[in-house]
């Protein structure tokens, strides 16, 4: 855009501006984190990122961008990106602190190290593994993977009917219709005797290992059947990474985390990020760090005059 206007500014200068802006919104991110920590459900996922200059680490080392998000049924969703140099359980424990609500994830073992949360698992990951087993099956006829997918598709059909219900009505619907179906699915899983290392065997083992957590969504209508909403929020980062490939410094990675947090929270709340940033960077310099920032949250700003 600048080039089309005849303005020649180097990529390094533009990147430095972004790093400076990203570092100046910590107070906004902290307020968003407090909002997220007050919610009954947090969804989590993570993806890789490379940082070239980090103390005591090689440039080729793999770091991670963790993403924490409100549940899909909340009124004012929050999306937080958190840069960490590893994928260890200590990273998620440090972020969540003393949080005691529900935690929805893909079953990665690091999330199991968090105390005082109730774990919920992702049915989409179960479906994905049975889809892989279906593709690996030499038979073109309906078989065991198709049977599992039929169970799962019926569960998703119930979710589609309950999407616009209240949390209480959604929970009641699940108890009445999803629970009996899940019981039938579990009996079917237990009856299967297949090679454990095959695609179908791996899918069955994964489902059975995750089973208690797969049932958690029945407890509360505010919990989703899967973690797809978080995967959708992490995808733009993974796509962007193909273009910019790496962060030069830890400061750059953390600034990126802050800016992605704001952009994705805007998107989750149907707010235009451009107008939000224009408003935020006009108002934020007028505030001190101790001021109330609630009116600067993406869902709290008045952009009618923008």
N, C-alpha and C positions, 0 to 999 in steps of 0.2 A: 504493500500500500504506500509506504514511504517512497519507494523507488518510482512508482507511477506518478508521485507528486514531485519528482525531481529532487528528493531529499536523500542524501547518501550518508547513512549511519551504519557503522560496522556491526556485524553480528555480535561481536564481543561486547560492544557498548550496550546493545539492546539486552543482551543476556544479563549484564551487570545491573541494568535498571530493574529487570525482573527480580533479581536476587535481593536488591535493596528494598523493593516494594514488598516482596514476600516476607522479609525479616521484620517489617514494620507492622504486620497484622497479627503478631503473636497474641495480643490482648483480645482480638476478635476470635481467634482460634480457641483460646482458653475459655471464653464464654460459651462457644459452641460445644466444647468438650463437657462443660458443666451441664449443659442442656442434655447432651447425649447420656451422661451418667445418671440423669434423673429418670430416664425412660425404662420401661419394664423389659425391653428387649434390645440387645445389641447384636448386630450381624457382623461377621468378620471374615476377611480373606486377605491374601497377600500375593505379591508378585515380585519378580526380581528387578534390580536396578544396579547399574555399575557406577561406582564413584572412583575417579582416577586418583585423587589425592586425599588420602585418609591416613592418619597417623598409624604406624605399625602395621599397615596392610598393603599388599601388592595392588597395583592398578587393575589387575585381572580378577581381583576378588569379587565375589558375588554378594551384594547387599540386597536389602528387601524394603519394599514399600508396603506397609500394612494398611489396610483400609477397614475402618469401623463405621458402621452405619445404623441409623434407626431402622426399625421394622417398616415394611411397606405400608402398613395400615395407620401409621402415625400422621397427625395433622401437619406437623412442621418437621419434615425429615432433616437430619443432620448427617453429613458425610465428612469423615475426618481421615486424611492421609497421614501416616506416621512413618517417617524414615527410621530404619534401624539397620545396623551393620550385619545382622544375622537373622536367622529364622527360629531362634531358640524360644522356648517357653517363657524365659525371663522377659522377653520383649512385650508379649501380650499381658503378662502379669503386671509389668510396670505401667502400661497404659490403663488397664482396667482398675488398678488399685484395689479398693475395698468394694467394688461393684458387686451387687448381690442379686441381680435379675437373671433373665434368660440370656444365654449366649448361643447364637445360631452360627454354625460353621460347616465346613466340608468334611469334618472328621479327622483333620490333621492332628497328630498327637500333642502338639504344643498347646492346643486349646484345652486339653484334658488336664493340664497342670494348674489350671486356675481354680482356686478354692472359692467356695461360697456362691458359685453360679450354678444354674440348672442348664445342663447341656441339651441342645437341640441339634438334630442332624438334618442333612439336605437330601430330600427325596430325588432331586434332579440328578445327583451323583449316582444314586442307585439306578435310576432309569438309564443313565449314560452307559453304565457298565453292562446292563442287559442289552442295550442297543449294540454295543461292541460285540457281545456274544452272538447276537443275531447276525451281524455282518460276517462273523467268523464261521458261522454254521454252514456246512456244505449242502444242507438240505434246503430246498426252496419251499417246502411245505411248512405249515404252522407247527412249531414245536415248543420246546421248553422255554427258550427266551421269549417267544411270543406270548406264552402263558403269563410269565412275569410282567411283561409290558402291558398286558390286558388288565391285570390288577392295578398297576400304577396309573394307567390312563383313566380308569374308573375313579380313582382317588382324585385325580386332577379335574375330572368332570364335576365332582362334588365341590371342589374349591372354586371352580368357575361360577357355580350357582350361588356360592356363599360369599363371593367377593364383595358385594355391595351391602351385605347384612351388617348389623352391629356385631361387635366382638362377642357379646353374649349369645346372640342368635347363631353366629357362625360356630361357636363352640358346641352349641346344642345340636346343630346339624351334623357336625363331625362325630359327636358321640352316638348319634342315631344311625348314621350311614357309613362313616369312614371306619369307625372302630370294628364293626363286624367284618368289613372287607379286609382290614388289616389282619384280623385274626385268621381269616381264610388264607391270606397271603403267607402268613407265618407258618401255618400248618403245611402249606405247599412247599415252602423253603425247607422245612424240617424233613419232608418226605423225599427230597431229592438226594440221590447218591450218584455223584458224577466225579470225574477226575478233578482234584482240587487245583491243579496248575493250568487247566484249560480256561478259556475265556468265560465259559458258563460257570465253572467252579469258582473262579475268582469273583464273579458277580454275586453268586450266592453267599460266599464267605463274607464279602464286604457287607451285604445287606444284613446278614445275621449278626455280625460284629457291631453294627451300628443300630441294631434293632431298638434297644431301650430309648436311645436318643431320637430315633425316628418317630416314636410315639409321643414325644414331648409336646408337639404342636396340638395334640388333642386336649391338653390341659388349659389352654388359654387361646381365645379367638384372636388375640393380637399377634400370635406367632404364625409365620408363614410355613407352608409345607416344604419350602426349599429356600436356598440362599441366592436365587437368581438375581434378586434386586441388587445385591452387593457385587456380584460378578459383572452386572451391567455397568456399575459405577467404576469398576477397576479396568474395564476394557479400554476406555479412552486413554488411560495412562499407558497401557500396553501397546496401543496403536501409536501413540505419540513417540514412544520409546524407539520405534523403528526409524523415526526421522532424526531425533536428536541423539539417540544411542547411549549417552551417558551423561552424568553430572561431573563437572570438574572437581568440585569440592563438597564437603559435608554441608557447608553453609548453603551451597546451591541446591543440594538435594532437599534440605529442610525448607528452603524457600519454595521450591517446586511443590513440596507437600502442602504447604500453606495455601498456595495459589490454586492448586488442584482442589483442595478442600472447599475453598470458596466457590469455585466455578461449579463443581459437582453438587454442592448444596443449593446453589442457585437453580441449577437444572432440575434437581429433585423437587424444588418448590415452584417450578414454572416461572422463574424470574430470569430476565435477560441479563447475563453476566456483564455485558458491556455497560449497561445503564447502572447496574449495581456498583461496579467498580468506580464509575465516574462519581456516583454519589458518595461512596465510601471514602475515596481519597480526597474529596472536598471537605467532608465532615470530620474524619478521624484526626487530622492535625489540630483541630480545635479542642480535642478532649485530652484529659490527663488519664494515665493508666488506671486511676482509682475510680473514674467515673462509671456510671451505669452504661453498659454498651448494648442493652437489649434492643434499643431502637435501631441499631446498626446491624442486627442479624439479617440475613437475606430474606427471611419471612417477615421481618418487622419494619423494613424500610418503606417509605412512601415514595414511589417512583412516578406518581401521577403527573408531576411537572417536568419529568426528565424528557 
